[in-house]
Amino acid sequence: MEMRADLLKSIWYAFTSLDMEDSGKVSKSQLKVLSHNLYSVLRIPHDQAALEQHFSDDDDGPVSSQGYMPYLNKFILDKVVEGTFDKEEVDELCWTLCSKKFYHPSTNHTAVLTNKDAGRLWCLFNFLSEDKYPLVLVAEEVEYLLKKISGLMTVELNSVDLEEFWTQEGVQREGVNVWSFLELVNSGVLGRGLGTERVSSATEQMYREIVGNVLKEGYLWKKGHLRRNWTERWFCLKPSTLCYYTSEDRKECKGSIELDQNCCVEILPEKEGKRCMFCVKTLNKTYEMSAPDSKQRQEWTTAIQTAIRLRTEGKSSLHKELKAYRQEAREEREKRRALREQETQRLQALQGEKEQKQLELELLKEAQRQSQSSLEQEEQRRRKQHEELQRALQQQLQDAEEARVSMQEEMALKEAEAEHQRRRIRELEELQQRLEEALQQEIKARQDEEAYRYAQARLLAEEEEKTKALLLLQEEQEELLQQTQREKQELCRKMEKKAHSLEEAQAQLEKVRASRHRVDQDIAAAQRKQRQASTSVKHWNVQMTRLMHPIGPGDRRASAPVRRMTSLGEDMRQGDSQNGEGNINSFSGTDRVERKSGANIDAKPRMLQKAYSEPV
């Protein structure tokens, strides 16, 4: 349905351009030529028999748009298959036909649009216009389009020319047609002195974005899947695919990424010397890319997420969605304006009722004053009559007394009637007060309702902003979660390494403790052997002192020294044998120091034995 509506807009301009007399009818020969051209650009097989049969009646008589529509729907639009033709060629054909009749830019130097740029703006106008014929564009859409083009050229709108244009009769009420719009652009509303190249570049970019359905395009670095090298490519994002080319002329397509609900985009950390990285994940592959800066990365990730959302929701164009949103906003504003007018009329009616009640109250008060005045006059008259009767009829006291009693009864009735009137007035005053309070409450309720509506609209806007902020926070949270997982893995590796080092240190500590225990045992054994050696040294010192006594010459008993030396040798041998046994027993499990000390002790008896074995 959207494709048929877009084609009908362009064909409507082509049909009106063939109506040379502005009568709403076109000759059959011209419609045949138009139909042949539509067959060609829409890639439909020519049905010459159906064409001749449809236009066979009335020979060459003119045909209105209502008469041509059945043939156009049945034999052309019903056979169109989306994707088999180029919409740009259809627009170019229809623009060529209608521009010759309707588009006549001024011949002076004020025109800033070339014929191609005017055709691009014509296509943009058709895209943003509603499906109502004749095609017009409302004021808000005109300002939206002009502001978007000015933003691309980084210039400000000429507010003077724009205000003069809006003051023209019928522009605000009926909308703007495309020829008035092109005349407005040529008049310099986008800024004076702009070059045609600058305007052409902005118009082409705007055309590709809105009509070409390009969400974003630009250069990115892409990592290959086979060679794993980085190459700069020109990327073009649409709601269904992300294509990449060798350069921005888009002549050689190197590949495309199909986007659907199973795809997602993620931010990547810096690696391999590339900054501002992100990736697009599909069911089969992951495409890694690098943007020039963080702002471009954010714009690309947001645009890709938008494309995935549009594909998931079954929508084909972002700008069609925005156009529908703006149209709903306009309708909502119209509804609110109508409600405000109804509320104003109701308040006016309530004000009229209040004034009428006030008038009735004034009338009641006036009637009360008149009644009070008449009662006072009546009272005075009756008093005078009573006095006159009293003076004139003194003899008829009884009759006068009865007359007085009757008069008092009548006065009581009048007083009751006056009291009733006063009660009625008080009730009316209370009723007026209640009516005023009810009116004030209703006015306050209406004001509160209006405030609540404005607050609701503001809350909706804040909710949308918070939703966007929540999406950004969700992306940052996912990135922080990934970073936390990486840090946790690194911390686990460090903890395992430290645990292994701790186990090795504990094993070494156990070994040191065992070695220390053995050394303590060796030191205790050495101390025992040292004490035994000290005891042996003392013993040999005593023996040596005994042997060192001088022997006098010519002793009569020469055999005594021999026996004494013999006994001394035996004692020495016994001491050696005892010390030898002690050393053998003490040497078991001792170290090198103890063996050395034992050897020195054993060497002393041998030296003494050698000394005493020599002749005196």
C-alpha positions as CSV (number, residue, x, y, z in Angstrom):
1,M,0.0,0.0,0.0
2,E,2.9,2.4,0.8
3,M,4.5,1.7,-2.6
4,R,1.2,2.2,-4.5
5,A,0.6,5.5,-2.6
6,D,4.1,6.8,-3.4
7,L,3.8,5.9,-7.1
8,L,0.3,7.5,-7.3
9,K,1.7,10.8,-6.0
10,S,4.3,11.0,-8.8
11,I,1.9,9.8,-11.5
12,W,-0.7,12.4,-10.4
13,Y,1.8,15.2,-11.2
14,A,2.5,13.6,-14.6
15,F,-1.3,13.4,-15.3
16,T,-1.9,17.0,-14.3
17,S,1.0,18.2,-16.5
18,L,-0.7,16.6,-19.5
19,D,-3.8,18.6,-18.8
20,M,-2.9,21.6,-20.9
21,E,-6.2,23.4,-20.5
22,D,-6.6,22.8,-16.8
23,S,-9.9,21.1,-17.4
24,G,-9.2,17.9,-15.4
25,K,-9.1,15.8,-18.6
26,V,-6.2,14.5,-20.8
27,S,-6.3,13.3,-24.4
28,K,-6.1,9.5,-24.9
29,S,-3.1,9.7,-27.2
30,Q,-1.1,11.4,-24.4
31,L,-2.3,8.9,-21.8
32,K,-1.2,6.1,-24.2
33,V,2.3,7.6,-24.3
34,L,2.3,8.0,-20.5
35,S,1.2,4.4,-20.0
36,H,4.0,3.1,-22.4
37,N,6.6,5.1,-20.4
38,L,5.2,3.8,-17.1
39,Y,5.4,0.2,-18.5
40,S,9.1,0.8,-19.3
41,V,10.2,2.4,-16.0
42,L,8.2,0.0,-13.8
43,R,9.6,-3.1,-15.7
44,I,6.1,-4.4,-16.6
45,P,5.5,-6.3,-19.9
46,H,3.6,-4.1,-22.4
47,D,-0.1,-5.1,-22.8
48,Q,-0.9,-3.4,-26.1
49,A,-4.2,-5.1,-26.6
50,A,-5.5,-4.1,-23.1
51,L,-4.3,-0.6,-23.7
52,E,-6.1,-0.3,-27.0
53,Q,-9.3,-1.9,-25.7
54,H,-9.4,0.4,-22.7
55,F,-9.1,3.6,-24.8
56,S,-11.2,2.3,-27.8
57,D,-14.4,4.1,-26.6
58,D,-15.0,7.6,-27.8
59,D,-11.9,7.5,-30.0
60,D,-9.6,10.3,-29.0
61,G,-11.9,12.0,-26.6
62,P,-10.4,13.3,-23.3
63,V,-10.3,11.2,-20.2
64,S,-10.5,12.5,-16.7
65,S,-8.4,11.2,-13.8
66,Q,-11.4,9.1,-12.5
67,G,-11.6,7.4,-16.0
68,Y,-7.9,6.7,-16.1
69,M,-7.6,5.3,-12.5
70,P,-9.2,1.9,-13.2
71,Y,-6.8,1.2,-16.0
72,L,-3.9,2.5,-14.0
73,N,-4.8,0.3,-11.0
74,K,-5.7,-2.9,-12.9
75,F,-3.1,-3.0,-15.7
76,I,-0.1,-1.1,-14.2
77,L,-0.1,-0.8,-10.4
78,D,-1.5,-4.3,-9.7
79,K,1.3,-5.8,-11.7
80,V,4.1,-3.8,-10.0
81,V,6.5,-6.0,-8.0
82,E,8.6,-4.2,-5.3
83,G,12.3,-4.5,-5.9
84,T,12.0,-5.1,-9.7
85,F,12.2,-1.4,-10.6
86,D,14.0,1.8,-9.6
87,K,11.7,4.3,-7.9
88,E,14.2,7.1,-8.9
89,E,13.5,6.5,-12.6
90,V,9.8,6.8,-12.0
91,D,10.3,10.1,-10.2
92,E,12.6,11.3,-12.9
93,L,10.0,10.6,-15.6
94,C,7.2,12.3,-13.8
95,W,9.4,15.3,-12.8
96,T,10.4,15.7,-16.4
97,L,6.8,15.9,-17.5
98,C,5.5,18.2,-14.8
99,S,8.5,20.5,-14.5
100,K,8.1,21.6,-18.1
101,K,4.7,23.0,-17.4
102,F,4.8,24.1,-13.8
103,Y,8.4,24.8,-12.8
104,H,9.7,28.1,-14.2
105,P,12.4,29.5,-12.0
106,S,13.2,33.2,-12.4
107,T,15.8,34.0,-15.0
108,N,17.8,36.4,-12.8
109,H,20.6,35.3,-10.5
110,T,18.4,34.8,-7.4
111,A,17.5,31.1,-8.2
112,V,19.7,28.8,-6.2
113,L,18.3,25.4,-7.3
114,T,19.3,23.5,-10.4
115,N,16.8,21.4,-12.2
116,K,18.2,18.2,-10.5
117,D,18.0,19.9,-7.0
118,A,14.5,21.0,-7.7
119,G,13.6,17.4,-8.7
120,R,15.1,16.2,-5.4
121,L,13.1,18.7,-3.4
122,W,10.0,17.7,-5.4
123,C,10.5,14.1,-4.3
124,L,11.0,15.2,-0.7
125,F,7.8,17.2,-0.9
126,N,5.9,14.2,-2.2
127,F,7.3,12.0,0.6
128,L,6.3,14.4,3.4
129,S,2.9,15.3,1.9
130,E,-0.3,13.5,3.0
131,D,-2.3,11.2,0.7
132,K,-4.8,14.0,-0.1
133,Y,-5.2,15.5,-3.6
134,P,-4.2,18.1,-4.6
135,L,-0.9,17.4,-2.8
136,V,0.0,20.1,-0.3
137,L,2.4,20.4,2.7
138,V,1.3,21.8,6.0
139,A,3.3,24.7,7.5
140,E,5.0,22.5,10.2
141,E,6.3,20.1,7.6
142,V,7.6,22.9,5.4
143,E,9.5,24.4,8.3
144,Y,10.8,20.9,9.3
145,L,12.1,20.4,5.8
146,L,13.7,23.8,5.5
147,K,15.3,23.6,9.0
148,K,16.8,20.2,8.1
149,I,18.3,21.4,4.9
150,S,19.6,24.6,6.7
151,G,21.1,22.4,9.4
152,L,23.0,20.3,6.7
153,M,24.4,23.6,5.2
154,T,25.0,25.1,8.7
155,V,23.1,28.3,7.9
156,E,20.1,30.0,9.4
157,L,16.7,30.4,7.7
158,N,15.8,33.8,6.4
159,S,13.0,34.6,8.8
160,V,11.9,37.8,6.9
161,D,11.2,35.9,3.6
162,L,9.6,33.1,5.6
163,E,7.2,35.4,7.5
164,E,6.3,37.2,4.2
165,F,5.5,33.8,2.7
166,W,3.3,32.7,5.6
167,T,1.3,36.0,5.4
168,Q,0.2,35.2,1.9
169,E,-3.6,34.6,1.6
170,G,-4.6,30.9,1.8
171,V,-1.1,29.5,2.7
172,Q,-1.8,28.7,6.3
173,R,-5.4,27.5,5.6
174,E,-4.9,25.3,2.6
175,G,-1.2,24.4,2.9
176,V,1.7,24.9,0.4
177,N,1.9,23.2,-3.0
178,V,5.3,22.1,-4.4
179,W,5.7,25.0,-6.9
180,S,5.2,27.6,-4.1
181,F,7.7,25.7,-2.0
182,L,10.3,25.7,-4.8
183,E,9.7,29.4,-5.4
184,L,10.2,30.0,-1.7
185,V,13.5,28.2,-1.7
186,N,14.7,30.1,-4.8
187,S,13.7,33.3,-3.1
188,G,16.6,33.0,-0.7
189,V,14.9,31.7,2.4
190,L,17.8,29.4,3.1
191,G,20.2,32.3,3.1
192,R,21.5,34.8,0.6
193,G,24.6,34.2,-1.5
194,L,24.8,30.4,-1.2
195,G,26.6,28.5,-3.9
196,T,24.7,25.9,-6.0
197,E,27.2,23.2,-5.0
198,R,26.5,23.7,-1.4
199,V,22.8,23.6,-1.9
200,S,23.1,20.6,-4.2
201,S,25.2,18.7,-1.6
202,A,22.7,19.4,1.2
203,T,19.8,18.5,-1.1
204,E,21.4,15.2,-2.2
205,Q,22.2,14.3,1.4
206,M,18.7,15.1,2.5
207,Y,17.2,13.1,-0.5
208,R,19.3,10.0,0.4
209,E,18.4,10.2,4.0
210,I,14.6,10.6,3.6
211,V,13.7,9.2,0.2
212,G,16.6,6.8,-0.1
213,N,15.9,5.6,3.4
214,V,19.6,5.9,4.5
215,L,19.9,6.1,8.2
216,K,23.6,6.9,8.2
217,E,26.7,6.6,6.0
218,G,30.4,7.3,6.3
219,Y,33.8,5.8,6.5
220,L,34.7,3.1,9.1
221,W,37.6,0.7,9.5
222,K,36.5,-2.9,9.2
223,K,38.3,-6.1,10.2
224,G,38.4,-8.9,7.7
225,H,37.2,-12.4,8.3
226,L,39.9,-14.3,6.4
227,R,43.0,-12.1,6.3
228,R,42.1,-10.4,9.7
229,N,43.5,-7.1,8.5
230,W,41.9,-3.6,8.9
231,T,40.5,-1.9,5.8
232,E,38.7,1.5,5.5
233,R,35.3,1.1,3.9
234,W,32.3,3.4,3.1
235,F,29.3,2.1,5.0
236,C,25.7,2.8,4.2
237,L,23.0,1.9,6.7
238,K,19.4,1.2,5.8
239,P,16.7,-0.4,8.0
240,S,17.3,-3.8,6.6
241,T,21.0,-4.0,5.6
242,L,24.4,-2.4,6.4
243,C,26.3,-2.3,3.1
244,Y,30.0,-1.4,2.7
245,Y,31.8,-0.2,-0.4
246,T,35.4,0.6,-1.4
247,S,34.7,4.3,-1.6
248,E,31.8,6.8,-1.2
249,D,30.8,6.7,-4.9
250,R,29.2,3.3,-4.0
251,K,30.2,1.7,-7.3
252,E,31.8,-1.5,-5.9
253,C,30.0,-3.2,-3.0
254,K,32.3,-5.4,-0.9
255,G,29.5,-6.9,1.1
256,S,26.4,-6.4,3.2
257,I,25.2,-7.3,6.7
258,E,21.6,-8.4,7.0
259,L,19.9,-6.8,10.1
260,D,17.1,-8.6,11.9
261,Q,15.8,-9.2,15.5
262,N,18.7,-11.7,16.1
263,C,21.3,-9.0,15.6
264,C,22.9,-6.8,18.2
265,V,25.6,-4.1,18.5
266,E,28.2,-4.0,21.2
267,I,31.0,-1.6,22.3
268,L,34.5,-3.1,22.3
269,P,37.6,-2.1,24.2
270,E,40.7,-0.8,22.4
271,K,42.9,-3.4,20.8
272,E,45.4,-3.9,17.9
273,G,46.0,-0.1,17.9
274,K,42.3,0.7,17.1
275,R,40.2,3.1,19.1
276,C,36.4,3.6,19.3
277,M,35.6,0.0,18.4
278,F,32.3,-1.7,18.2
279,C,30.9,-4.9,16.6
280,V,27.7,-6.1,15.0
281,K,26.7,-9.6,15.9
282,T,24.6,-11.8,13.7
283,L,23.7,-15.5,14.1
284,N,26.6,-16.5,11.9
285,K,29.3,-13.8,12.2
286,T,30.6,-11.0,14.2
287,Y,31.7,-7.9,12.3
288,E,34.3,-5.7,14.1
289,M,34.6,-2.0,13.2
290,S,36.4,1.1,14.3
291,A,35.0,4.7,14.2
292,P,37.0,7.9,13.9
293,D,36.0,9.1,17.3
294,S,33.7,8.3,20.2
295,K,30.9,10.6,18.9
296,Q,30.8,8.8,15.6
297,R,30.8,5.4,17.4
298,Q,27.9,6.5,19.5
299,E,26.0,7.8,16.4
300,W,26.7,4.5,14.5
301,T,25.6,2.3,17.4
302,T,22.4,4.3,17.9
303,A,21.6,4.2,14.2
304,I,22.2,0.4,13.9
305,Q,20.0,-0.2,17.0
306,T,17.3,2.0,15.4
307,A,17.6,-0.1,12.2
308,I,17.3,-3.3,14.2
309,R,14.2,-1.9,16.0
310,L,12.5,-0.9,12.7
311,R,13.2,-4.3,11.2
312,T,11.9,-6.0,14.4
313,E,8.7,-3.9,14.4
314,G,8.2,-4.5,10.7
315,K,8.6,-0.9,9.7
316,S,10.4,0.1,6.4
317,S,11.3,3.7,7.0
318,L,12.3,5.8,10.0
319,H,11.1,9.1,8.4
320,K,7.7,7.6,7.7
321,E,7.5,6.7,11.4
322,L,8.6,10.3,12.3
323,K,6.1,11.7,9.8
324,A,3.2,9.7,11.4
325,Y,4.4,10.8,14.8
326,R,4.3,14.5,13.8
327,Q,0.9,14.0,12.2
328,E,-0.5,12.4,15.4
329,A,1.0,15.3,17.4
330,R,-0.8,17.8,15.1
331,E,-4.1,15.9,15.4
332,E,-3.6,15.8,19.2
333,R,-3.0,19.6,19.2
334,E,-6.1,20.1,17.1
335,K,-8.2,18.0,19.5
336,R,-6.9,20.0,22.5
337,R,-7.6,23.2,20.7
338,A,-11.2,22.1,20.0
339,L,-11.6,21.0,23.6
340,R,-10.4,24.4,24.8
341,E,-12.9,26.1,22.5
342,Q,-15.7,23.9,23.8
343,E,-14.5,24.6,27.4
344,T,-14.5,28.4,26.6
345,Q,-18.0,28.2,25.2
346,R,-19.2,26.3,28.3
347,L,-17.6,28.8,30.6
348,Q,-19.3,31.6,28.6
349,A,-22.6,29.8,29.0
350,L,-22.0,29.4,32.7
351,Q,-21.2,33.1,32.9
352,G,-24.4,33.9,31.2
353,E,-26.4,31.8,33.6
354,K,-24.6,33.5,36.5
355,E,-25.5,36.9,35.1
356,Q,-29.1,35.8,34.7
357,K,-29.2,34.5,38.3
358,Q,-27.7,37.8,39.5
359,L,-30.4,39.7,37.6
360,E,-33.1,37.6,39.2
361,L,-31.6,38.2,42.6
362,E,-31.5,42.0,42.1
363,L,-35.2,41.8,41.1
364,L,-36.0,39.9,44.3
365,K,-34.1,42.4,46.4
366,E,-36.0,45.3,44.7
367,A,-39.3,43.5,45.4
368,Q,-38.3,43.0,49.0
369,R,-37.5,46.7,49.4
370,Q,-40.9,47.7,47.8
371,S,-42.7,45.3,50.1
372,Q,-40.9,46.7,53.1
373,S,-41.8,50.3,52.1
374,S,-45.5,49.4,51.5
375,L,-45.6,47.7,54.9
376,E,-44.2,50.8,56.6
377,Q,-46.7,53.0,54.8
378,E,-49.5,50.7,55.7
379,E,-48.4,50.7,59.3
380,Q,-48.3,54.4,59.5
381,R,-51.7,54.7,57.8
382,R,-53.3,52.2,60.2
383,R,-51.8,54.0,63.2
384,K,-53.3,57.2,62.1
385,Q,-56.6,55.5,61.6
386,H,-56.4,54.0,65.0
387,E,-55.7,57.3,66.7
388,E,-58.5,59.0,64.8
389,L,-60.9,56.2,65.8
390,Q,-59.7,56.3,69.3
391,R,-60.3,60.1,69.6
392,A,-63.6,60.0,67.7
393,L,-65.1,56.9,69.3
394,Q,-64.2,57.2,72.9
395,Q,-67.7,56.3,73.9
396,Q,-67.5,53.1,71.8
397,L,-64.6,51.6,73.7
398,Q,-65.8,48.1,73.2
399,D,-66.0,48.4,69.5
400,A,-62.7,50.1,69.4
401,E,-61.1,47.3,71.4
402,E,-62.4,44.7,69.0
403,A,-61.2,46.7,66.1
404,R,-57.8,46.9,67.7
405,V,-57.7,43.2,68.3
406,S,-58.6,42.5,64.7
407,M,-56.1,45.0,63.6
408,Q,-53.4,43.3,65.7
409,E,-54.3,39.9,64.1
410,E,-54.0,41.5,60.7
411,M,-50.7,43.0,61.6
412,A,-49.5,39.6,62.8
413,L,-50.4,38.1,59.5
414,K,-48.6,40.9,57.7
415,E,-45.6,40.3,59.9
416,A,-45.6,36.6,59.2
417,E,-45.8,37.4,55.5
418,A,-42.9,39.8,55.8
419,E,-40.9,37.1,57.8
420,H,-41.7,34.7,55.0
421,Q,-40.4,37.2,52.4
422,R,-37.2,37.7,54.4
423,R,-36.7,33.9,54.7
424,R,-37.1,33.6,50.9
425,I,-34.5,36.3,50.4
426,R,-32.0,34.6,52.7
427,E,-32.6,31.3,50.8
428,L,-32.0,33.1,47.5
429,E,-28.8,34.6,48.8
430,E,-27.6,31.2,50.1
431,L,-28.5,29.7,46.7
432,Q,-26.5,32.5,44.9
433,Q,-23.5,31.8,47.2
434,R,-23.6,28.1,46.5
435,L,-23.9,28.8,42.8
436,E,-20.8,31.0,43.0
437,E,-18.9,28.4,44.9
438,A,-19.9,25.7,42.5
439,L,-18.8,27.9,39.6
440,Q,-15.4,28.6,41.2
441,Q,-14.9,24.9,41.9
442,E,-15.7,24.0,38.3
443,I,-13.4,26.7,37.0
444,K,-10.7,25.5,39.4
445,A,-11.3,21.9,38.3
446,R,-11.0,22.9,34.6
447,Q,-7.7,24.7,35.4
448,D,-6.4,21.7,37.4
449,E,-7.4,19.4,34.5
450,E,-5.5,21.6,32.1
451,A,-2.5,21.6,34.4
452,Y,-2.7,17.9,34.7
453,R,-2.8,17.5,30.9
454,Y,0.3,19.7,30.5
455,A,2.0,17.8,33.3
456,Q,1.1,14.5,31.6
457,A,2.6,15.8,28.3
458,R,5.7,16.9,30.2
459,L,5.9,13.6,32.0
460,L,5.6,11.7,28.7
461,A,8.5,13.8,27.3
462,E,10.5,13.1,30.4
463,E,9.7,9.4,30.2
464,E,11.0,9.3,26.7
465,E,14.2,11.1,27.7
466,K,14.6,8.8,30.7
467,T,14.0,5.8,28.4
468,K,16.8,7.0,26.2
469,A,19.0,7.6,29.2
470,L,18.1,4.1,30.5
471,L,19.2,2.6,27.2
472,L,22.5,4.4,27.5
473,L,22.9,3.3,31.1
474,Q,22.1,-0.2,30.1
475,E,24.8,-0.1,27.5
476,E,27.3,1.3,30.0
477,Q,26.2,-1.3,32.6
478,E,26.8,-4.1,30.1
479,E,30.2,-2.7,29.3
480,L,31.0,-2.4,33.1
481,L,29.8,-6.0,33.6
482,Q,32.1,-7.2,30.8
483,Q,35.0,-5.2,32.3
484,T,34.2,-6.6,35.8
485,Q,34.2,-10.2,34.4
486,R,37.6,-9.6,32.8
487,E,39.0,-8.2,36.0
488,K,37.5,-11.1,38.0
489,Q,39.2,-13.6,35.7
490,E,42.5,-11.8,36.1
491,L,42.0,-11.7,39.9
492,C,41.3,-15.5,39.9
493,R,44.5,-16.2,38.0
494,K,46.5,-14.0,40.4
495,M,44.9,-15.7,43.4
496,E,45.7,-19.2,42.0
497,K,49.3,-18.1,41.3
498,K,49.6,-16.7,44.9
499,A,48.1,-19.9,46.4
500,H,50.6,-22.0,44.5
501,S,53.4,-19.8,45.7
502,L,52.1,-20.1,49.3
503,E,52.0,-23.9,49.1
504,E,55.6,-23.9,47.8
505,A,56.6,-21.5,50.7
506,Q,54.9,-23.8,53.2
507,A,56.8,-26.8,51.9
508,Q,60.1,-24.9,52.1
509,L,59.2,-23.8,55.6
510,E,58.5,-27.5,56.6
511,K,61.9,-28.4,55.1
512,V,63.6,-25.6,57.0
513,R,61.9,-26.7,60.2
514,A,63.0,-30.3,59.7
515,S,66.6,-29.2,59.0
516,R,66.6,-26.9,62.1
517,H,65.4,-29.9,64.2
518,R,68.2,-32.1,62.9
519,V,70.8,-29.3,63.5
520,D,69.5,-28.9,67.1
521,Q,69.9,-32.7,67.6
522,D,73.5,-32.5,66.1
523,I,74.3,-29.6,68.4
524,A,73.1,-31.4,71.5
525,A,75.2,-34.5,70.5
526,A,78.2,-32.3,69.9
527,Q,77.8,-30.7,73.3
528,R,77.6,-34.2,75.0
529,K,80.8,-35.3,73.2
530,Q,82.5,-32.0,74.1
531,R,81.7,-32.7,77.8
532,Q,83.1,-36.3,77.4
533,A,86.2,-34.9,75.8
534,S,86.7,-32.4,78.6
535,T,86.5,-35.2,81.1
536,S,89.1,-37.2,79.2
537,V,91.5,-34.2,79.0
538,K,91.3,-33.7,82.7
539,H,92.1,-37.4,83.2
540,W,95.1,-37.3,81.0
541,N,96.3,-34.1,82.6
542,V,96.4,-35.9,86.0
543,Q,98.3,-38.8,84.5
544,M,100.7,-36.5,82.8
545,T,101.3,-34.6,86.0
546,R,102.1,-37.9,87.8
547,L,104.6,-38.8,85.1
548,M,106.4,-35.5,85.2
549,H,107.9,-36.0,88.6
550,P,111.8,-36.2,88.3
551,I,113.6,-39.5,88.8
552,G,116.9,-39.4,90.7
553,P,120.0,-41.2,89.3
554,G,121.4,-44.4,90.9
555,D,118.1,-45.7,92.2
556,R,118.5,-49.1,93.9
557,R,115.4,-50.4,92.4
558,A,115.8,-50.0,88.7
559,S,112.9,-52.2,87.9
560,A,110.4,-50.0,89.7
561,P,110.3,-47.4,87.0
562,V,109.9,-50.0,84.4
563,R,107.0,-51.5,86.3
564,R,105.6,-48.0,86.8
565,M,105.9,-47.2,83.2
566,T,104.4,-50.6,82.4
567,S,101.5,-49.9,84.6
568,L,101.3,-46.4,83.2
569,G,101.2,-47.9,79.7
570,E,98.5,-50.3,80.7
571,D,96.5,-47.5,82.2
572,M,97.0,-45.5,79.0
573,R,95.9,-48.5,76.9
574,Q,92.8,-49.0,79.2
575,G,92.0,-45.3,78.9
576,D,92.4,-45.5,75.2
577,S,90.2,-48.5,75.0
578,Q,87.6,-46.7,77.1
579,N,87.9,-43.5,75.2
580,G,87.7,-45.5,71.9
581,E,84.5,-47.1,73.0
582,G,83.1,-43.8,74.1
583,N,84.1,-42.2,70.8
584,I,82.7,-45.0,68.8
585,N,79.4,-44.7,70.6
586,S,79.3,-40.9,70.4
587,F,80.3,-40.7,66.8
588,S,77.1,-42.4,65.6
589,G,75.1,-39.7,63.8
590,T,77.5,-36.8,64.6
591,D,78.9,-34.2,62.2
592,R,82.4,-33.4,61.0
593,V,83.3,-31.1,64.0
594,E,82.8,-33.8,66.6
595,R,85.0,-36.3,64.7
596,K,87.7,-33.8,64.5
597,S,87.6,-33.0,68.3
598,G,87.7,-36.8,69.1
599,A,90.7,-37.2,66.8
600,N,92.6,-34.5,68.7
601,I,91.8,-36.2,72.1
602,D,93.0,-39.6,70.8
603,A,96.2,-38.1,69.5
604,K,97.4,-37.0,73.0
605,P,97.9,-40.5,74.5
606,R,99.8,-41.6,71.4
607,M,102.2,-38.6,71.8
608,L,102.8,-39.4,75.5
609,Q,103.3,-43.1,74.7
610,K,105.9,-42.1,72.1
611,A,107.7,-39.8,74.6
612,Y,108.0,-42.4,77.3
613,S,109.1,-45.1,75.0
614,E,112.3,-43.2,74.3
615,P,115.3,-43.9,76.6
616,V,115.9,-41.5,79.4
